[in-house]
């Protein structure tokens, strides 16, 4: 049983980092799997439903903004990956991880650079991690509408940076990230 693992949300200035793992069902081929960044939002969402329905197993986890600030984004990403794999109902034969860093797991692992474009299991994990994080940023937008999280998902776009200058940072901004470190902190929810 091959388990693919990937994360979403290392680059944004706000929100948690998500990770997912997927063990595909060899009896059911899912067409269209690719790196989530290369798919439209509509295609990602449709594939996420198919993956959840037909995969042998899948799991999604995250590391909080507080964990990102305490550990650093790389270690928080690896923690989210570890949590996702450890949430599976069984131990996979091998865990294939996108990138060149692996979480601490008690099973056979292999890192693969650009694995989200090369390995179907990692592509599927990439899609689940991205759609889960995007859904969370949509939810957080309702709590903090001034920042436009529904549009940019916390990435440092011109609109997001302008909102930060106008409103300061809120509790879901990563305080360890520049330029958040230098901004006033807005503690009240909108």
C-alpha positions in Angstrom: 0.0 0.0 0.0 1.5 3.2 -1.2 0.6 6.4 0.7 1.2 9.8 -0.9 1.7 12.9 1.2 1.7 16.6 0.4 1.1 19.9 2.1 -0.7 23.2 1.2 -0.1 26.6 2.7 3.5 27.1 3.4 3.7 30.5 1.6 0.7 32.4 3.0 1.0 35.0 5.7 -2.1 33.7 7.4 -3.9 30.6 8.4 -2.8 27.0 9.2 -0.7 24.8 7.0 -2.6 21.6 5.9 -1.3 18.2 4.9 -3.1 15.2 3.4 -2.2 11.6 2.7 -3.9 9.3 0.3 -3.8 5.6 -0.4 -5.4 5.1 -3.8 -7.5 2.1 -4.6 -5.8 0.1 -7.4 -9.2 -1.1 -8.6 -10.4 2.5 -9.3 -8.4 4.9 -11.5 -9.0 8.6 -10.9 -8.5 10.5 -14.1 -7.1 14.1 -14.0 -4.8 13.8 -10.9 -2.2 16.5 -11.0 -0.4 19.0 -8.9 -3.2 20.9 -7.2 -1.6 24.3 -8.2 -2.0 23.3 -11.9 -5.8 22.6 -11.6 -8.7 25.1 -11.5 -10.6 25.4 -8.3 -13.6 23.7 -9.8 -11.5 20.8 -11.0 -9.8 20.5 -7.6 -13.1 20.4 -5.8 -14.5 17.8 -8.1 -11.4 15.6 -7.8 -11.4 15.9 -4.0 -14.9 14.4 -3.9 -13.8 11.6 -6.2 -10.7 10.9 -4.1 -12.6 10.8 -0.8 -15.2 8.5 -2.3 -12.8 6.0 -4.1 -9.5 6.1 -2.3 -8.6 3.1 -0.1 -7.8 5.6 2.7 -7.2 9.3 3.1 -6.6 11.7 6.0 -6.2 15.5 6.3 -4.5 17.3 9.1 -3.0 20.7 9.9 -0.7 22.6 12.1 -2.1 25.8 13.6 -0.8 29.4 13.2 0.6 29.1 16.8 2.5 26.0 15.9 3.9 27.6 12.8 5.1 30.6 14.8 6.6 28.3 17.5 8.2 25.7 15.3 8.8 27.5 11.9 6.8 26.7 8.8 8.9 23.7 7.6 8.6 21.9 11.0 4.9 22.8 11.2 4.4 21.4 7.7 6.2 18.1 8.7 4.1 18.0 11.8 0.9 18.3 9.8 2.1 15.5 7.5 3.0 13.3 10.4 -0.5 13.8 11.9 -2.2 13.0 8.6 -0.3 9.7 8.1 -0.7 8.7 11.7 -4.5 9.2 11.4 -4.8 6.5 8.8 -6.5 3.3 10.0 -3.4 1.2 9.1 0.3 1.6 8.5 1.2 1.9 4.8 3.9 -0.1 3.2 5.7 3.1 2.0 5.0 6.8 2.4 6.0 8.9 -0.6 6.4 12.6 0.3 6.4 15.6 -2.0 9.7 17.5 -1.6 13.0 16.8 0.0 12.1 16.7 3.7 10.2 14.0 5.5 8.3 13.9 8.8 9.3 11.6 11.6 7.4 8.4 11.0 7.9 4.8 12.0 7.6 3.4 8.5 9.4 3.3 5.2 9.5 6.7 3.5 10.9 8.3 0.4 10.9 12.0 -0.6 10.3 12.9 -4.2 10.9 16.4 -5.6 7.9 17.5 -7.7 6.2 14.3 -6.6 2.8 16.2 -6.8 3.3 16.2 -10.6 4.8 12.7 -10.8 3.1 10.3 -8.4 -0.7 9.9 -8.4 -0.9 9.3 -4.7 1.0 12.5 -4.0 -1.2 14.4 -6.5 -4.3 13.2 -4.8 -2.8 14.3 -1.4 -2.0 17.7 -2.9 -5.6 18.1 -4.0 -7.0 17.2 -0.6 -4.6 19.4 1.3 -5.3 22.4 -1.0 -9.1 22.0 -1.0 -9.2 21.6 2.8 -7.0 24.7 3.4 -9.0 26.7 0.9 -12.3 25.8 2.7 -10.7 26.8 6.0 -9.7 30.2 4.5 -13.2 30.7 3.3 -14.5 30.0 6.8 -11.9 32.4 8.3 -12.9 35.1 5.8 -16.3 35.1 7.5 -14.6 35.8 10.8 -12.2 38.4 9.4 -13.8 39.9 6.3 -11.5 42.9 6.1 -8.6 40.9 4.8 -10.1 39.2 1.7 -9.1 35.7 2.7 -11.8 34.3 0.4 -9.9 35.7 -2.6 -6.2 35.3 -1.8 -6.3 32.6 0.8 -3.7 34.4 2.9 -1.1 34.7 0.3 0.9 38.0 0.1 -1.1 39.7 -2.7 -1.2 43.4 -3.2 -4.8 43.5 -1.8 -3.8 41.5 1.3 -0.7 43.6 2.0 -2.9 46.8 1.6 -5.4 45.3 4.1 -2.6 44.6 6.5 -1.4 48.2 6.3 -4.9 49.5 6.9 -6.1 47.1 9.6 -2.9 45.6 11.1 -2.5 41.8 11.7 -5.2 39.6 13.2 -4.9 36.5 15.3 -4.7 34.2 12.2 -1.7 36.0 10.8 1.6 34.3 11.2 3.5 36.5 13.6 6.8 35.0 12.7 6.5 35.9 9.0 7.7 39.2 7.6 6.0 41.6 7.1 3.6 40.6 9.9 6.3 41.0 12.5 6.5 44.7 12.0 2.7 45.4 11.9 0.4 46.3 14.8 -1.7 43.5 16.1 -5.5 43.8 15.8 -6.9 41.4 18.4 -10.6 42.0 17.8 -12.6 39.8 15.4 -14.5 41.7 12.7 
